[in-house]
Amino acid sequence: MTKIECILRPGKLEDVKEAINRYGIHGMTVTQVMGCGLQKGRTEVYRGTEYSINLLPKVKIEMVVPDKDVDSIVALIIEAARTGEIGDGKIFTCRIDNAIRIRTGEKGEAAI
């Protein structure tokens, strides 16, 4: 099993969620987060005064999927989230040793 964690523009959440759901993955956790990457925020002007916003609002989607589906799901996320502009986000993957469904005690892929 692999955990996919992606940080995206908030406006792309629905597109990514729909793409993942069409693939057949319905279990995910979505969190509103703040962050910055290479763009290091942005500068804006309010009433003639310039100020910088260092941390931008983003959403983080976390899901655990079978290893065989990782490449397909990552490709779907990239396709759905890409705008071509700086700030499209990042995707991280890491191996998961086990998952346990608390309600039934199921383990491994049966629990995801």
Gaussian input, Z-matrix of N, CA and C with variables (Angstrom, degrees):
# hf/3-21g

backbone

0 1
 N
 C     1     B1
 C     2     B2     1     A1
 N     3     B3     2     A2     1     D1
 C     4     B4     3     A3     2     D2
 C     5     B5     4     A4     3     D3
 N     6     B6     5     A5     4     D4
 C     7     B7     6     A6     5     D5
 C     8     B8     7     A7     6     D6
 N     9     B9     8     A8     7     D7
 C    10    B10     9     A9     8     D8
 C    11    B11    10    A10     9     D9
 N    12    B12    11    A11    10    D10
 C    13    B13    12    A12    11    D11
 C    14    B14    13    A13    12    D12
 N    15    B15    14    A14    13    D13
 C    16    B16    15    A15    14    D14
 C    17    B17    16    A16    15    D15
 N    18    B18    17    A17    16    D16
 C    19    B19    18    A18    17    D17
 C    20    B20    19    A19    18    D18
 N    21    B21    20    A20    19    D19
 C    22    B22    21    A21    20    D20
 C    23    B23    22    A22    21    D21
 N    24    B24    23    A23    22    D22
 C    25    B25    24    A24    23    D23
 C    26    B26    25    A25    24    D24
 N    27    B27    26    A26    25    D25
 C    28    B28    27    A27    26    D26
 C    29    B29    28    A28    27    D27
 N    30    B30    29    A29    28    D28
 C    31    B31    30    A30    29    D29
 C    32    B32    31    A31    30    D30
 N    33    B33    32    A32    31    D31
 C    34    B34    33    A33    32    D32
 C    35    B35    34    A34    33    D33
 N    36    B36    35    A35    34    D34
 C    37    B37    36    A36    35    D35
 C    38    B38    37    A37    36    D36
 N    39    B39    38    A38    37    D37
 C    40    B40    39    A39    38    D38
 C    41    B41    40    A40    39    D39
 N    42    B42    41    A41    40    D40
 C    43    B43    42    A42    41    D41
 C    44    B44    43    A43    42    D42
 N    45    B45    44    A44    43    D43
 C    46    B46    45    A45    44    D44
 C    47    B47    46    A46    45    D45
 N    48    B48    47    A47    46    D46
 C    49    B49    48    A48    47    D47
 C    50    B50    49    A49    48    D48
 N    51    B51    50    A50    49    D49
 C    52    B52    51    A51    50    D50
 C    53    B53    52    A52    51    D51
 N    54    B54    53    A53    52    D52
 C    55    B55    54    A54    53    D53
 C    56    B56    55    A55    54    D54
 N    57    B57    56    A56    55    D55
 C    58    B58    57    A57    56    D56
 C    59    B59    58    A58    57    D57
 N    60    B60    59    A59    58    D58
 C    61    B61    60    A60    59    D59
 C    62    B62    61    A61    60    D60
 N    63    B63    62    A62    61    D61
 C    64    B64    63    A63    62    D62
 C    65    B65    64    A64    63    D63
 N    66    B66    65    A65    64    D64
 C    67    B67    66    A66    65    D65
 C    68    B68    67    A67    66    D66
 N    69    B69    68    A68    67    D67
 C    70    B70    69    A69    68    D68
 C    71    B71    70    A70    69    D69
 N    72    B72    71    A71    70    D70
 C    73    B73    72    A72    71    D71
 C    74    B74    73    A73    72    D72
 N    75    B75    74    A74    73    D73
 C    76    B76    75    A75    74    D74
 C    77    B77    76    A76    75    D75
 N    78    B78    77    A77    76    D76
 C    79    B79    78    A78    77    D77
 C    80    B80    79    A79    78    D78
 N    81    B81    80    A80    79    D79
 C    82    B82    81    A81    80    D80
 C    83    B83    82    A82    81    D81
 N    84    B84    83    A83    82    D82
 C    85    B85    84    A84    83    D83
 C    86    B86    85    A85    84    D84
 N    87    B87    86    A86    85    D85
 C    88    B88    87    A87    86    D86
 C    89    B89    88    A88    87    D87
 N    90    B90    89    A89    88    D88
 C    91    B91    90    A90    89    D89
 C    92    B92    91    A91    90    D90
 N    93    B93    92    A92    91    D91
 C    94    B94    93    A93    92    D92
 C    95    B95    94    A94    93    D93
 N    96    B96    95    A95    94    D94
 C    97    B97    96    A96    95    D95
 C    98    B98    97    A97    96    D96
 N    99    B99    98    A98    97    D97
 C   100   B100    99    A99    98    D98
 C   101   B101   100   A100    99    D99
 N   102   B102   101   A101   100   D100
 C   103   B103   102   A102   101   D101
 C   104   B104   103   A103   102   D102
 N   105   B105   104   A104   103   D103
 C   106   B106   105   A105   104   D104
 C   107   B107   106   A106   105   D105
 N   108   B108   107   A107   106   D106
 C   109   B109   108   A108   107   D107
 C   110   B110   109   A109   108   D108
 N   111   B111   110   A110   109   D109
 C   112   B112   111   A111   110   D110
 C   113   B113   112   A112   111   D111
 N   114   B114   113   A113   112   D112
 C   115   B115   114   A114   113   D113
 C   116   B116   115   A115   114   D114
 N   117   B117   116   A116   115   D115
 C   118   B118   117   A117   116   D116
 C   119   B119   118   A118   117   D117
 N   120   B120   119   A119   118   D118
 C   121   B121   120   A120   119   D119
 C   122   B122   121   A121   120   D120
 N   123   B123   122   A122   121   D121
 C   124   B124   123   A123   122   D122
 C   125   B125   124   A124   123   D123
 N   126   B126   125   A125   124   D124
 C   127   B127   126   A126   125   D125
 C   128   B128   127   A127   126   D126
 N   129   B129   128   A128   127   D127
 C   130   B130   129   A129   128   D128
 C   131   B131   130   A130   129   D129
 N   132   B132   131   A131   130   D130
 C   133   B133   132   A132   131   D131
 C   134   B134   133   A133   132   D132
 N   135   B135   134   A134   133   D133
 C   136   B136   135   A135   134   D134
 C   137   B137   136   A136   135   D135
 N   138   B138   137   A137   136   D136
 C   139   B139   138   A138   137   D137
 C   140   B140   139   A139   138   D138
 N   141   B141   140   A140   139   D139
 C   142   B142   141   A141   140   D140
 C   143   B143   142   A142   141   D141
 N   144   B144   143   A143   142   D142
 C   145   B145   144   A144   143   D143
 C   146   B146   145   A145   144   D144
 N   147   B147   146   A146   145   D145
 C   148   B148   147   A147   146   D146
 C   149   B149   148   A148   147   D147
 N   150   B150   149   A149   148   D148
 C   151   B151   150   A150   149   D149
 C   152   B152   151   A151   150   D150
 N   153   B153   152   A152   151   D151
 C   154   B154   153   A153   152   D152
 C   155   B155   154   A154   153   D153
 N   156   B156   155   A155   154   D154
 C   157   B157   156   A156   155   D155
 C   158   B158   157   A157   156   D156
 N   159   B159   158   A158   157   D157
 C   160   B160   159   A159   158   D158
 C   161   B161   160   A160   159   D159
 N   162   B162   161   A161   160   D160
 C   163   B163   162   A162   161   D161
 C   164   B164   163   A163   162   D162
 N   165   B165   164   A164   163   D163
 C   166   B166   165   A165   164   D164
 C   167   B167   166   A166   165   D165
 N   168   B168   167   A167   166   D166
 C   169   B169   168   A168   167   D167
 C   170   B170   169   A169   168   D168
 N   171   B171   170   A170   169   D169
 C   172   B172   171   A171   170   D170
 C   173   B173   172   A172   171   D171
 N   174   B174   173   A173   172   D172
 C   175   B175   174   A174   173   D173
 C   176   B176   175   A175   174   D174
 N   177   B177   176   A176   175   D175
 C   178   B178   177   A177   176   D176
 C   179   B179   178   A178   177   D177
 N   180   B180   179   A179   178   D178
 C   181   B181   180   A180   179   D179
 C   182   B182   181   A181   180   D180
 N   183   B183   182   A182   181   D181
 C   184   B184   183   A183   182   D182
 C   185   B185   184   A184   183   D183
 N   186   B186   185   A185   184   D184
 C   187   B187   186   A186   185   D185
 C   188   B188   187   A187   186   D186
 N   189   B189   188   A188   187   D187
 C   190   B190   189   A189   188   D188
 C   191   B191   190   A190   189   D189
 N   192   B192   191   A191   190   D190
 C   193   B193   192   A192   191   D191
 C   194   B194   193   A193   192   D192
 N   195   B195   194   A194   193   D193
 C   196   B196   195   A195   194   D194
 C   197   B197   196   A196   195   D195
 N   198   B198   197   A197   196   D196
 C   199   B199   198   A198   197   D197
 C   200   B200   199   A199   198   D198
 N   201   B201   200   A200   199   D199
 C   202   B202   201   A201   200   D200
 C   203   B203   202   A202   201   D201
 N   204   B204   203   A203   202   D202
 C   205   B205   204   A204   203   D203
 C   206   B206   205   A205   204   D204
 N   207   B207   206   A206   205   D205
 C   208   B208   207   A207   206   D206
 C   209   B209   208   A208   207   D207
 N   210   B210   209   A209   208   D208
 C   211   B211   210   A210   209   D209
 C   212   B212   211   A211   210   D210
 N   213   B213   212   A212   211   D211
 C   214   B214   213   A213   212   D212
 C   215   B215   214   A214   213   D213
 N   216   B216   215   A215   214   D214
 C   217   B217   216   A216   215   D215
 C   218   B218   217   A217   216   D216
 N   219   B219   218   A218   217   D217
 C   220   B220   219   A219   218   D218
 C   221   B221   220   A220   219   D219
 N   222   B222   221   A221   220   D220
 C   223   B223   222   A222   221   D221
 C   224   B224   223   A223   222   D222
 N   225   B225   224   A224   223   D223
 C   226   B226   225   A225   224   D224
 C   227   B227   226   A226   225   D225
 N   228   B228   227   A227   226   D226
 C   229   B229   228   A228   227   D227
 C   230   B230   229   A229   228   D228
 N   231   B231   230   A230   229   D229
 C   232   B232   231   A231   230   D230
 C   233   B233   232   A232   231   D231
 N   234   B234   233   A233   232   D232
 C   235   B235   234   A234   233   D233
 C   236   B236   235   A235   234   D234
 N   237   B237   236   A236   235   D235
 C   238   B238   237   A237   236   D236
 C   239   B239   238   A238   237   D237
 N   240   B240   239   A239   238   D238
 C   241   B241   240   A240   239   D239
 C   242   B242   241   A241   240   D240
 N   243   B243   242   A242   241   D241
 C   244   B244   243   A243   242   D242
 C   245   B245   244   A244   243   D243
 N   246   B246   245   A245   244   D244
 C   247   B247   246   A246   245   D245
 C   248   B248   247   A247   246   D246
 N   249   B249   248   A248   247   D247
 C   250   B250   249   A249   248   D248
 C   251   B251   250   A250   249   D249
 N   252   B252   251   A251   250   D250
 C   253   B253   252   A252   251   D251
 C   254   B254   253   A253   252   D252
 N   255   B255   254   A254   253   D253
 C   256   B256   255   A255   254   D254
 C   257   B257   256   A256   255   D255
 N   258   B258   257   A257   256   D256
 C   259   B259   258   A258   257   D257
 C   260   B260   259   A259   258   D258
 N   261   B261   260   A260   259   D259
 C   262   B262   261   A261   260   D260
 C   263   B263   262   A262   261   D261
 N   264   B264   263   A263   262   D262
 C   265   B265   264   A264   263   D263
 C   266   B266   265   A265   264   D264
 N   267   B267   266   A266   265   D265
 C   268   B268   267   A267   266   D266
 C   269   B269   268   A268   267   D267
 N   270   B270   269   A269   268   D268
 C   271   B271   270   A270   269   D269
 C   272   B272   271   A271   270   D270
 N   273   B273   272   A272   271   D271
 C   274   B274   273   A273   272   D272
 C   275   B275   274   A274   273   D273
 N   276   B276   275   A275   274   D274
 C   277   B277   276   A276   275   D275
 C   278   B278   277   A277   276   D276
 N   279   B279   278   A278   277   D277
 C   280   B280   279   A279   278   D278
 C   281   B281   280   A280   279   D279
 N   282   B282   281   A281   280   D280
 C   283   B283   282   A282   281   D281
 C   284   B284   283   A283   282   D282
 N   285   B285   284   A284   283   D283
 C   286   B286   285   A285   284   D284
 C   287   B287   286   A286   285   D285
 N   288   B288   287   A287   286   D286
 C   289   B289   288   A288   287   D287
 C   290   B290   289   A289   288   D288
 N   291   B291   290   A290   289   D289
 C   292   B292   291   A291   290   D290
 C   293   B293   292   A292   291   D291
 N   294   B294   293   A293   292   D292
 C   295   B295   294   A294   293   D293
 C   296   B296   295   A295   294   D294
 N   297   B297   296   A296   295   D295
 C   298   B298   297   A297   296   D296
 C   299   B299   298   A298   297   D297
 N   300   B300   299   A299   298   D298
 C   301   B301   300   A300   299   D299
 C   302   B302   301   A301   300   D300
 N   303   B303   302   A302   301   D301
 C   304   B304   303   A303   302   D302
 C   305   B305   304   A304   303   D303
 N   306   B306   305   A305   304   D304
 C   307   B307   306   A306   305   D305
 C   308   B308   307   A307   306   D306
 N   309   B309   308   A308   307   D307
 C   310   B310   309   A309   308   D308
 C   311   B311   310   A310   309   D309
 N   312   B312   311   A311   310   D310
 C   313   B313   312   A312   311   D311
 C   314   B314   313   A313   312   D312
 N   315   B315   314   A314   313   D313
 C   316   B316   315   A315   314   D314
 C   317   B317   316   A316   315   D315
 N   318   B318   317   A317   316   D316
 C   319   B319   318   A318   317   D317
 C   320   B320   319   A319   318   D318
 N   321   B321   320   A320   319   D319
 C   322   B322   321   A321   320   D320
 C   323   B323   322   A322   321   D321
 N   324   B324   323   A323   322   D322
 C   325   B325   324   A324   323   D323
 C   326   B326   325   A325   324   D324
 N   327   B327   326   A326   325   D325
 C   328   B328   327   A327   326   D326
 C   329   B329   328   A328   327   D327
 N   330   B330   329   A329   328   D328
 C   331   B331   330   A330   329   D329
 C   332   B332   331   A331   330   D330
 N   333   B333   332   A332   331   D331
 C   334   B334   333   A333   332   D332
 C   335   B335   334   A334   333   D333

   B1=1.4460
   B2=1.5138
   B3=1.3078
   B4=1.4564
   B5=1.5247
   B6=1.3105
   B7=1.4560
   B8=1.5203
   B9=1.3331
   B10=1.4597
   B11=1.5202
   B12=1.3038
   B13=1.4650
   B14=1.5205
   B15=1.3218
   B16=1.4530
   B17=1.5224
   B18=1.3095
   B19=1.4551
   B20=1.5223
   B21=1.3318
   B22=1.4583
   B23=1.5119
   B24=1.3269
   B25=1.4659
   B26=1.5257
   B27=1.3431
   B28=1.4678
   B29=1.5308
   B30=1.3104
   B31=1.4614
   B32=1.5145
   B33=1.3131
   B34=1.4652
   B35=1.5279
   B36=1.3247
   B37=1.4654
   B38=1.5280
   B39=1.3202
   B40=1.4675
   B41=1.5273
   B42=1.3444
   B43=1.4661
   B44=1.5259
   B45=1.3376
   B46=1.4677
   B47=1.5200
   B48=1.3306
   B49=1.4639
   B50=1.5290
   B51=1.3178
   B52=1.4670
   B53=1.5248
   B54=1.3205
   B55=1.4671
   B56=1.5248
   B57=1.3212
   B58=1.4673
   B59=1.5250
   B60=1.3205
   B61=1.4687
   B62=1.5294
   B63=1.3466
   B64=1.4753
   B65=1.5201
   B66=1.3215
   B67=1.4636
   B68=1.5278
   B69=1.3414
   B70=1.4593
   B71=1.5105
   B72=1.3086
   B73=1.4680
   B74=1.5230
   B75=1.3387
   B76=1.4594
   B77=1.5276
   B78=1.3162
   B79=1.4627
   B80=1.5169
   B81=1.3074
   B82=1.4654
   B83=1.5178
   B84=1.3119
   B85=1.4561
   B86=1.5130
   B87=1.3299
   B88=1.4639
   B89=1.5248
   B90=1.3164
   B91=1.4591
   B92=1.5190
   B93=1.3269
   B94=1.4594
   B95=1.5208
   B96=1.3217
   B97=1.4570
   B98=1.5330
   B99=1.3155
   B100=1.4610
   B101=1.5201
   B102=1.3296
   B103=1.4484
   B104=1.5110
   B105=1.3172
   B106=1.4593
   B107=1.5223
   B108=1.3047
   B109=1.4544
   B110=1.5055
   B111=1.3093
   B112=1.4563
   B113=1.5178
   B114=1.3357
   B115=1.4617
   B116=1.5198
   B117=1.3251
   B118=1.4699
   B119=1.5199
   B120=1.3046
   B121=1.4571
   B122=1.5084
   B123=1.3165
   B124=1.4629
   B125=1.5250
   B126=1.3358
   B127=1.4500
   B128=1.5230
   B129=1.3292
   B130=1.4565
   B131=1.5177
   B132=1.3190
   B133=1.4574
   B134=1.5215
   B135=1.3450
   B136=1.4468
   B137=1.5304
   B138=1.3347
   B139=1.4683
   B140=1.5255
   B141=1.3353
   B142=1.4537
   B143=1.5192
   B144=1.3164
   B145=1.4589
   B146=1.5224
   B147=1.3212
   B148=1.4539
   B149=1.5243
   B150=1.3098
   B151=1.4601
   B152=1.5245
   B153=1.3275
   B154=1.4609
   B155=1.5208
   B156=1.3137
   B157=1.4593
   B158=1.5163
   B159=1.3238
   B160=1.4636
   B161=1.5251
   B162=1.3124
   B163=1.4585
   B164=1.5302
   B165=1.3141
   B166=1.4533
   B167=1.5251
   B168=1.3310
   B169=1.4635
   B170=1.5277
   B171=1.3085
   B172=1.4720
   B173=1.5232
   B174=1.3129
   B175=1.4613
   B176=1.5169
   B177=1.3236
   B178=1.4677
   B179=1.5235
   B180=1.3241
   B181=1.4669
   B182=1.5196
   B183=1.3200
   B184=1.4695
   B185=1.5277
   B186=1.3164
   B187=1.4604
   B188=1.5227
   B189=1.3140
   B190=1.4621
   B191=1.5226
   B192=1.3208
   B193=1.4631
   B194=1.5293
   B195=1.3379
   B196=1.4767
   B197=1.5373
   B198=1.3320
   B199=1.4729
   B200=1.5245
   B201=1.3469
   B202=1.4619
   B203=1.5309
   B204=1.3431
   B205=1.4606
   B206=1.5276
   B207=1.3208
   B208=1.4653
   B209=1.5305
   B210=1.3157
   B211=1.4698
   B212=1.5250
   B213=1.3287
   B214=1.4669
   B215=1.5212
   B216=1.3157
   B217=1.4668
   B218=1.5234
   B219=1.3152
   B220=1.4721
   B221=1.5369
   B222=1.3281
   B223=1.4677
   B224=1.5278
   B225=1.3423
   B226=1.4632
   B227=1.5249
   B228=1.3261
   B229=1.4657
   B230=1.5287
   B231=1.3223
   B232=1.4677
   B233=1.5266
   B234=1.3241
   B235=1.4669
   B236=1.5299
   B237=1.3251
   B238=1.4659
   B239=1.5253
   B240=1.3283
   B241=1.4627
   B242=1.5247
   B243=1.3130
   B244=1.4613
   B245=1.5288
   B246=1.3411
   B247=1.4683
   B248=1.5206
   B249=1.3332
   B250=1.4504
   B251=1.5153
   B252=1.3304
   B253=1.4626
   B254=1.5229
   B255=1.3162
   B256=1.4645
   B257=1.5214
   B258=1.3425
   B259=1.4637
   B260=1.5140
   B261=1.3377
   B262=1.4619
   B263=1.5220
   B264=1.3304
   B265=1.4607
   B266=1.5103
   B267=1.3290
   B268=1.4651
   B269=1.5258
   B270=1.3266
   B271=1.4596
   B272=1.5227
   B273=1.3296
   B274=1.4621
   B275=1.5273
   B276=1.3267
   B277=1.4643
   B278=1.5178
   B279=1.3272
   B280=1.4757
   B281=1.5257
   B282=1.3045
   B283=1.4668
   B284=1.5236
   B285=1.3268
   B286=1.4612
   B287=1.5271
   B288=1.3128
   B289=1.4641
   B290=1.5227
   B291=1.3240
   B292=1.4511
   B293=1.5198
   B294=1.3156
   B295=1.4598
   B296=1.5211
   B297=1.3055
   B298=1.4685
   B299=1.5249
   B300=1.3299
   B301=1.4697
   B302=1.5226
   B303=1.2877
   B304=1.4663
   B305=1.5346
   B306=1.3454
   B307=1.4743
   B308=1.5250
   B309=1.3602
   B310=1.4644
   B311=1.5263
   B312=1.3250
   B313=1.4547
   B314=1.5178
   B315=1.3632
   B316=1.4606
   B317=1.5162
   B318=1.3294
   B319=1.4638
   B320=1.5276
   B321=1.3256
   B322=1.4659
   B323=1.5160
   B324=1.3392
   B325=1.4737
   B326=1.5201
   B327=1.3188
   B328=1.4655
   B329=1.5195
   B330=1.3207
   B331=1.4662
   B332=1.5266
   B333=1.3424
   B334=1.4790
   B335=1.5157
   A1=108.95
   A2=114.97
   A3=121.73
   A4=109.50
   A5=115.70
   A6=120.57
   A7=107.59
   A8=115.67
   A9=121.62
   A10=106.57
   A11=114.91
   A12=120.88
   A13=106.51
   A14=117.47
   A15=119.16
   A16=110.22
   A17=114.92
   A18=122.64
   A19=106.48
   A20=116.18
   A21=122.09
   A22=112.20
   A23=113.95
   A24=119.97
   A25=107.68
   A26=118.51
   A27=119.95
   A28=112.32
   A29=118.19
   A30=121.47
   A31=114.04
   A32=118.28
   A33=122.10
   A34=112.73
   A35=117.19
   A36=120.51
   A37=111.64
   A38=117.92
   A39=119.98
   A40=111.58
   A41=117.24
   A42=120.09
   A43=110.94
   A44=116.14
   A45=120.54
   A46=110.44
   A47=116.61
   A48=120.77
   A49=110.87
   A50=117.87
   A51=121.18
   A52=111.61
   A53=117.26
   A54=120.93
   A55=110.73
   A56=116.40
   A57=120.46
   A58=110.35
   A59=117.13
   A60=120.53
   A61=111.19
   A62=117.36
   A63=119.97
   A64=110.54
   A65=117.36
   A66=121.44
   A67=110.93
   A68=116.10
   A69=119.70
   A70=114.55
   A71=116.66
   A72=120.51
   A73=107.65
   A74=116.50
   A75=119.87
   A76=112.69
   A77=117.53
   A78=120.14
   A79=111.09
   A80=116.31
   A81=120.48
   A82=108.75
   A83=115.39
   A84=122.00
   A85=107.36
   A86=117.17
   A87=122.09
   A88=108.44
   A89=115.44
   A90=121.73
   A91=109.20
   A92=117.33
   A93=120.66
   A94=107.39
   A95=116.75
   A96=121.80
   A97=109.40
   A98=116.44
   A99=122.98
   A100=106.83
   A101=117.16
   A102=118.35
   A103=112.47
   A104=114.57
   A105=120.43
   A106=107.87
   A107=114.54
   A108=120.94
   A109=108.99
   A110=115.91
   A111=120.62
   A112=113.18
   A113=117.08
   A114=119.03
   A115=111.74
   A116=117.80
   A117=123.24
   A118=111.42
   A119=116.30
   A120=120.46
   A121=111.41
   A122=116.32
   A123=120.84
   A124=109.12
   A125=115.66
   A126=121.86
   A127=108.83
   A128=116.44
   A129=121.17
   A130=109.49
   A131=116.18
   A132=121.52
   A133=107.82
   A134=116.89
   A135=122.37
   A136=108.04
   A137=116.66
   A138=123.43
   A139=111.94
   A140=114.67
   A141=120.50
   A142=114.99
   A143=117.28
   A144=120.59
   A145=109.47
   A146=115.59
   A147=120.84
   A148=109.82
   A149=117.33
   A150=121.21
   A151=108.78
   A152=114.62
   A153=117.96
   A154=110.59
   A155=114.03
   A156=121.55
   A157=105.68
   A158=116.57
   A159=120.02
   A160=113.66
   A161=115.90
   A162=119.13
   A163=108.78
   A164=115.36
   A165=121.10
   A166=110.20
   A167=117.47
   A168=119.26
   A169=110.67
   A170=115.16
   A171=123.11
   A172=107.64
   A173=117.24
   A174=121.70
   A175=108.45
   A176=114.93
   A177=120.63
   A178=107.88
   A179=115.89
   A180=122.20
   A181=107.44
   A182=116.06
   A183=121.16
   A184=107.84
   A185=115.88
   A186=120.81
   A187=108.96
   A188=116.01
   A189=121.68
   A190=106.60
   A191=116.04
   A192=121.19
   A193=109.86
   A194=116.71
   A195=119.05
   A196=109.84
   A197=116.66
   A198=121.40
   A199=112.40
   A200=117.07
   A201=120.10
   A202=113.09
   A203=117.82
   A204=121.70
   A205=113.99
   A206=118.45
   A207=121.37
   A208=112.18
   A209=117.45
   A210=119.79
   A211=111.96
   A212=116.79
   A213=120.47
   A214=111.14
   A215=116.78
   A216=120.26
   A217=110.48
   A218=117.57
   A219=120.21
   A220=109.97
   A221=117.13
   A222=120.10
   A223=111.17
   A224=117.27
   A225=120.83
   A226=111.37
   A227=116.23
   A228=120.35
   A229=109.64
   A230=116.68
   A231=120.20
   A232=110.12
   A233=116.28
   A234=120.04
   A235=111.55
   A236=116.91
   A237=120.41
   A238=112.60
   A239=118.51
   A240=121.22
   A241=113.79
   A242=117.65
   A243=120.39
   A244=112.11
   A245=115.12
   A246=121.21
   A247=109.63
   A248=117.00
   A249=121.82
   A250=113.06
   A251=116.71
   A252=121.73
   A253=109.89
   A254=115.32
   A255=119.91
   A256=108.38
   A257=115.86
   A258=119.72
   A259=113.38
   A260=118.21
   A261=120.15
   A262=112.29
   A263=118.06
   A264=119.85
   A265=114.03
   A266=114.53
   A267=122.11
   A268=109.30
   A269=115.28
   A270=122.24
   A271=107.24
   A272=115.82
   A273=121.63
   A274=107.83
   A275=116.07
   A276=119.91
   A277=108.69
   A278=115.47
   A279=119.41
   A280=108.61
   A281=115.39
   A282=122.34
   A283=110.28
   A284=114.20
   A285=121.49
   A286=107.22
   A287=117.08
   A288=121.28
   A289=112.55
   A290=116.52
   A291=118.75
   A292=109.49
   A293=115.96
   A294=122.98
   A295=106.59
   A296=116.45
   A297=120.47
   A298=108.50
   A299=116.37
   A300=120.51
   A301=106.84
   A302=116.54
   A303=121.69
   A304=110.64
   A305=117.42
   A306=120.70
   A307=112.39
   A308=116.92
   A309=119.51
   A310=113.83
   A311=116.62
   A312=120.03
   A313=112.99
   A314=117.89
   A315=120.70
   A316=109.46
   A317=115.84
   A318=120.54
   A319=110.37
   A320=115.32
   A321=121.60
   A322=111.82
   A323=115.87
   A324=120.47
   A325=112.21
   A326=118.30
   A327=120.33
   A328=111.53
   A329=116.62
   A330=120.70
   A331=113.32
   A332=117.02
   A333=117.38
   A334=112.03
   D1=150.84
   D2=-179.05
   D3=-132.92
   D4=138.03
   D5=174.30
   D6=-94.36
   D7=126.92
   D8=175.30
   D9=-106.77
   D10=125.59
   D11=178.50
   D12=-124.03
   D13=121.35
   D14=179.35
   D15=-128.14
   D16=142.54
   D17=179.13
   D18=-115.16
   D19=122.85
   D20=-169.22
   D21=-132.64
   D22=169.80
   D23=169.02
   D24=-67.32
   D25=139.33
   D26=179.66
   D27=-58.02
   D28=-33.90
   D29=-178.93
   D30=-68.53
   D31=-11.67
   D32=-179.48
   D33=-100.81
   D34=-1.14
   D35=-177.44
   D36=-57.13
   D37=-50.15
   D38=-176.32
   D39=-63.46
   D40=-39.93
   D41=178.85
   D42=-61.50
   D43=-44.88
   D44=-179.27
   D45=-67.74
   D46=-43.51
   D47=179.85
   D48=-60.39
   D49=-44.08
   D50=178.09
   D51=-62.57
   D52=-43.01
   D53=-179.58
   D54=-62.97
   D55=-42.58
   D56=-179.44
   D57=-69.13
   D58=-40.93
   D59=178.72
   D60=-63.80
   D61=-40.80
   D62=177.89
   D63=-61.13
   D64=-32.71
   D65=179.29
   D66=-71.50
   D67=-23.50
   D68=178.73
   D69=112.48
   D70=8.03
   D71=177.16
   D72=-99.97
   D73=119.75
   D74=-176.79
   D75=-115.89
   D76=-15.68
   D77=-178.78
   D78=-90.68
   D79=119.79
   D80=178.21
   D81=-157.93
   D82=159.45
   D83=173.99
   D84=-119.59
   D85=131.03
   D86=-179.65
   D87=-118.31
   D88=130.53
   D89=-179.05
   D90=-129.20
   D91=137.58
   D92=172.03
   D93=-81.54
   D94=127.26
   D95=-177.63
   D96=-132.35
   D97=169.04
   D98=174.36
   D99=-120.81
   D100=144.15
   D101=178.55
   D102=-174.89
   D103=175.38
   D104=175.01
   D105=-149.86
   D106=156.28
   D107=178.40
   D108=-124.63
   D109=-130.08
   D110=-178.53
   D111=-63.31
   D112=-30.20
   D113=-176.94
   D114=-73.60
   D115=-17.86
   D116=177.98
   D117=52.61
   D118=45.62
   D119=178.52
   D120=79.65
   D121=-159.57
   D122=179.76
   D123=-148.21
   D124=161.91
   D125=179.18
   D126=-108.82
   D127=134.11
   D128=177.90
   D129=-130.19
   D130=164.80
   D131=179.55
   D132=-119.96
   D133=128.32
   D134=176.77
   D135=-126.76
   D136=116.23
   D137=-178.65
   D138=51.86
   D139=44.14
   D140=175.49
   D141=83.20
   D142=-5.02
   D143=-179.85
   D144=-104.82
   D145=125.92
   D146=179.69
   D147=-84.55
   D148=134.48
   D149=176.35
   D150=-142.89
   D151=155.82
   D152=-178.32
   D153=-110.57
   D154=143.60
   D155=175.02
   D156=-108.37
   D157=106.76
   D158=-173.82
   D159=-81.14
   D160=-34.41
   D161=-178.85
   D162=-112.76
   D163=126.49
   D164=-177.64
   D165=-104.95
   D166=148.92
   D167=178.17
   D168=-69.09
   D169=135.39
   D170=178.47
   D171=-139.38
   D172=169.27
   D173=170.05
   D174=-120.68
   D175=145.02
   D176=178.06
   D177=-115.79
   D178=126.25
   D179=176.37
   D180=-109.36
   D181=129.27
   D182=177.18
   D183=-122.45
   D184=136.58
   D185=176.68
   D186=-152.53
   D187=150.58
   D188=174.87
   D189=-112.36
   D190=126.69
   D191=-174.04
   D192=-131.13
   D193=158.93
   D194=174.57
   D195=-62.24
   D196=146.92
   D197=-176.87
   D198=-56.13
   D199=-36.03
   D200=-176.64
   D201=-65.03
   D202=-19.93
   D203=-176.26
   D204=-98.02
   D205=-5.61
   D206=-171.30
   D207=-59.24
   D208=-51.83
   D209=-176.45
   D210=-61.37
   D211=-41.09
   D212=179.59
   D213=-64.86
   D214=-43.59
   D215=-177.87
   D216=-68.83
   D217=-41.12
   D218=177.47
   D219=-61.01
   D220=-41.06
   D221=178.31
   D222=-63.83
   D223=-39.39
   D224=177.64
   D225=-63.92
   D226=-42.00
   D227=-179.86
   D228=-63.32
   D229=-45.51
   D230=-179.62
   D231=-60.22
   D232=-45.62
   D233=-178.72
   D234=-63.21
   D235=-41.06
   D236=-176.28
   D237=-78.24
   D238=-28.34
   D239=-172.96
   D240=-97.34
   D241=-14.87
   D242=-172.73
   D243=-74.12
   D244=129.85
   D245=170.08
   D246=-113.36
   D247=-17.96
   D248=-176.65
   D249=89.71
   D250=-1.20
   D251=-179.92
   D252=-101.72
   D253=158.57
   D254=173.71
   D255=-60.67
   D256=138.49
   D257=179.23
   D258=100.66
   D259=9.99
   D260=177.66
   D261=-66.54
   D262=-25.18
   D263=174.95
   D264=118.35
   D265=-171.01
   D266=-177.51
   D267=-138.44
   D268=156.40
   D269=174.23
   D270=-126.21
   D271=131.49
   D272=176.93
   D273=-121.40
   D274=143.01
   D275=174.41
   D276=-127.91
   D277=146.35
   D278=175.47
   D279=-150.84
   D280=150.09
   D281=-179.59
   D282=-72.01
   D283=141.88
   D284=176.95
   D285=-116.62
   D286=128.58
   D287=-178.84
   D288=-73.05
   D289=-39.32
   D290=-175.51
   D291=-160.47
   D292=156.92
   D293=171.74
   D294=-134.49
   D295=142.57
   D296=-178.54
   D297=-131.77
   D298=123.19
   D299=175.66
   D300=-80.84
   D301=117.35
   D302=-174.03
   D303=-61.54
   D304=-42.06
   D305=-174.41
   D306=-62.23
   D307=-41.74
   D308=-172.51
   D309=-110.59
   D310=-16.98
   D311=-176.90
   D312=84.07
   D313=2.82
   D314=178.31
   D315=-60.17
   D316=148.93
   D317=-178.13
   D318=-127.44
   D319=162.36
   D320=176.49
   D321=69.46
   D322=-148.72
   D323=-176.33
   D324=-63.35
   D325=-24.21
   D326=177.39
   D327=-65.39
   D328=-21.17
   D329=-177.33
   D330=-90.71
   D331=-9.84
   D332=-178.11
   D333=-97.31

